[in-house]
Amino acid sequence: MMKKIIIIGAGGHAKSCIDIIESSSKYKISHILGSKNEFNKKILNYKINLVDKDLNRIKKNQLGIIGIGQIKNSKKRKYYYDLLKSIGIKFPVIKSKKSYVSKHAYLGDGTVVFHGAIINAGVKVGQNCIINSQALIEHDVLVDNHVHISTGAKINGGCKIGSGTFVGSGAVIKQNIKIGKNCIIGAGVVLKKNLSNNLIIK
């Protein structure tokens, strides 16, 4: 029996989440939360039927997923993840059937793995992360909570990525590099040095 799930967010990233959920055959989308301006509109034939004031109506142990994207920072994703966890929402790991996740890897609650992504042995990914389409995370990489590894990015073996960091499309991170919290690594960057917290590399 398919389990009901709520999507938080109604923009472009939510569309990608809908696509993966539909293809998983495990979950049925019951509600989508959007802004006041989005209420009663549709996204991929699903009605946006919740706004923030409705959150107190959601039952404990309901399943949810954060369908809000992340580029500049993870604050909005983290806000809703923490808020919904505090009222008893459960966040499953969502994996595309077209991705590969090693049985020797670990994924935290609420992480979504998109089409074509590869996560190899010894990898640990935290909570509420985005592993986007065709991203590669090699062996023994540690990814903290609320991180977005964007489309086609390559994270080589032994790297550590701090919470809230964004790694842009096509970026390449050399093996054993350590990246601090809340950094932004621009699209196409080849990173060969460690980074402290809150840095932007373009």
SULURMO-V494028 format. One record per residue. N is the residue number from 0. RES is the residue in three letters. PHI is phi in whole degrees, 0 to 359 (999 if undefined). NEAR is the number of other ideal C-beta (glycine too) atoms within 8 Angstrom. D_FIRST is the distance of its C-alpha to the first C-alpha in Angstrom with 1 decimal. Layout:
N,RES,PHI,NEAR,D_FIRST / N,RES,PHI,NEAR,D_FIRST
This chain:
0,MET,999,2,0.0 / 1,MET,287,7,3.8 / 2,LYS,267,8,6.5 / 3,LYS,283,10,9.6 / 4,ILE,219,13,12.7 / 5,ILE,258,16,16.4 / 6,ILE,256,16,19.0 / 7,ILE,262,11,22.5 / 8,GLY,118,15,25.0 / 9,ALA,219,13,25.6 / 10,GLY,258,9,28.0 / 11,GLY,297,6,28.2 / 12,HIS,295,11,26.2 / 13,ALA,299,14,23.3 / 14,LYS,299,10,23.3 / 15,SER,295,10,22.9 / 16,CYS,295,14,20.1 / 17,ILE,302,14,18.3 / 18,ASP,300,9,19.0 / 19,ILE,291,14,17.5 / 20,ILE,299,13,14.3 / 21,GLU,298,7,14.0 / 22,SER,279,9,14.8 / 23,SER,279,11,12.5 / 24,SER,64,4,9.3 / 25,LYS,256,5,7.6 / 26,TYR,231,12,8.6 / 27,LYS,240,7,9.5 / 28,ILE,286,13,13.1 / 29,SER,260,6,14.0 / 30,HIS,214,9,17.7 / 31,ILE,231,16,20.4 / 32,LEU,262,14,23.5 / 33,GLY,227,13,26.8 / 34,SER,279,7,30.5 / 35,LYS,302,5,32.4 / 36,ASN,290,5,33.7 / 37,GLU,267,8,30.2 / 38,PHE,304,10,28.8 / 39,ASN,74,5,27.6 / 40,LYS,279,9,28.1 / 41,LYS,242,7,25.5 / 42,ILE,229,12,24.3 / 43,LEU,48,7,22.8 / 44,ASN,73,4,22.0 / 45,TYR,255,9,20.3 / 46,LYS,283,7,22.4 / 47,ILE,280,14,23.8 / 48,ASN,242,7,23.2 / 49,LEU,224,11,24.1 / 50,VAL,232,9,27.4 / 51,ASP,306,5,28.7 / 52,LYS,293,5,29.8 / 53,ASP,271,9,26.3 / 54,LEU,299,11,25.0 / 55,ASN,289,6,26.1 / 56,ARG,272,4,23.6 / 57,ILE,285,12,20.6 / 58,LYS,283,5,19.0 / 59,LYS,298,6,19.3 / 60,ASN,72,7,16.4 / 61,GLN,295,11,15.0 / 62,LEU,273,13,14.2 / 63,GLY,216,13,16.9 / 64,ILE,214,15,18.8 / 65,ILE,276,12,22.5 / 66,GLY,258,13,23.1 / 67,ILE,258,12,26.8 / 68,GLY,285,9,29.1 / 69,GLN,210,12,31.9 / 70,ILE,230,6,35.3 / 71,LYS,293,5,38.2 / 72,ASN,199,8,36.5 / 73,SER,258,13,33.2 / 74,LYS,302,6,34.3 / 75,LYS,290,9,31.9 / 76,ARG,299,12,28.8 / 77,LYS,295,12,30.0 / 78,TYR,302,8,30.7 / 79,TYR,289,12,27.3 / 80,TYR,298,14,25.6 / 81,ASP,294,8,28.0 / 82,LEU,298,9,27.8 / 83,LEU,289,13,24.0 / 84,LYS,297,9,24.0 / 85,SER,293,6,26.7 / 86,ILE,258,10,24.7 / 87,GLY,98,9,21.8 / 88,ILE,289,13,19.4 / 89,LYS,258,9,17.6 / 90,PHE,245,14,17.9 / 91,PRO,283,10,15.8 / 92,VAL,280,10,17.5 / 93,ILE,247,13,16.6 / 94,LYS,234,11,18.0 / 95,SER,295,13,18.7 / 96,LYS,295,6,18.2 / 97,LYS,265,6,21.9 / 98,SER,257,14,23.1 / 99,TYR,233,6,24.4 / 100,VAL,235,9,24.0 / 101,SER,302,10,26.0 / 102,LYS,292,4,24.5 / 103,HIS,260,5,27.7 / 104,ALA,254,13,26.9 / 105,TYR,235,6,25.4 / 106,LEU,237,11,23.6 / 107,GLY,281,12,23.7 / 108,ASP,306,9,21.1 / 109,GLY,81,14,20.6 / 110,THR,283,15,22.2 / 111,VAL,240,13,21.2 / 112,VAL,248,13,22.3 / 113,PHE,268,14,23.1 / 114,HIS,304,9,23.8 / 115,GLY,80,9,26.5 / 116,ALA,289,16,26.9 / 117,ILE,232,9,28.1 / 118,ILE,235,14,28.0 / 119,ASN,265,10,30.2 / 120,ALA,297,8,30.9 / 121,GLY,82,10,32.0 / 122,VAL,283,16,30.7 / 123,LYS,234,9,29.6 / 124,VAL,246,14,28.0 / 125,GLY,283,13,27.9 / 126,GLN,279,11,25.7 / 127,ASN,58,14,24.9 / 128,CYS,260,17,26.5 / 129,ILE,249,13,26.3 / 130,ILE,251,14,26.8 / 131,ASN,279,12,27.5 / 132,SER,306,10,27.6 / 133,GLN,65,9,29.8 / 134,ALA,289,16,30.9 / 135,LEU,239,9,32.1 / 136,ILE,241,14,32.2 / 137,GLU,277,13,34.3 / 138,HIS,305,9,34.6 / 139,ASP,65,9,35.2 / 140,VAL,281,16,34.8 / 141,LEU,247,9,34.0 / 142,VAL,244,13,32.4 / 143,ASP,281,13,32.5 / 144,ASN,293,11,30.2 / 145,HIS,61,14,29.9 / 146,VAL,259,18,31.3 / 147,HIS,244,13,30.9 / 148,ILE,262,14,31.7 / 149,SER,279,14,32.2 / 150,THR,303,9,32.0 / 151,GLY,71,9,33.9 / 152,ALA,290,16,35.3 / 153,LYS,235,10,36.4 / 154,ILE,251,14,36.5 / 155,ASN,279,13,38.5 / 156,GLY,305,9,38.5 / 157,GLY,79,9,39.2 / 158,CYS,286,16,39.0 / 159,LYS,232,10,38.1 / 160,ILE,237,14,36.9 / 161,GLY,286,13,37.2 / 162,SER,299,11,34.8 / 163,GLY,77,13,34.6 / 164,THR,280,16,36.3 / 165,PHE,244,15,35.7 / 166,VAL,248,14,36.5 / 167,GLY,287,13,37.2 / 168,SER,303,9,36.4 / 169,GLY,73,9,38.2 / 170,ALA,293,16,39.7 / 171,VAL,235,10,40.7 / 172,ILE,252,14,41.0 / 173,LYS,299,10,43.4 / 174,GLN,302,8,42.5 / 175,ASN,68,8,42.9 / 176,ILE,284,14,43.3 / 177,LYS,248,8,42.5 / 178,ILE,243,15,41.5 / 179,GLY,285,12,41.7 / 180,LYS,283,10,39.6 / 181,ASN,56,11,39.1 / 182,CYS,270,15,40.8 / 183,ILE,234,11,40.5 / 184,ILE,253,13,41.1 / 185,GLY,292,10,41.8 / 186,ALA,301,8,40.6 / 187,GLY,78,8,42.4 / 188,VAL,292,11,44.1 / 189,VAL,253,7,45.0 / 190,LEU,259,13,45.1 / 191,LYS,239,5,47.4 / 192,LYS,223,5,48.3 / 193,ASN,291,6,46.6 / 194,LEU,233,11,45.9 / 195,SER,277,6,46.3 / 196,ASN,291,8,44.2 / 197,ASN,63,7,44.0 / 198,LEU,259,9,45.6 / 199,ILE,242,6,45.1 / 200,ILE,239,10,45.9 / 201,LYS,243,4,46.3
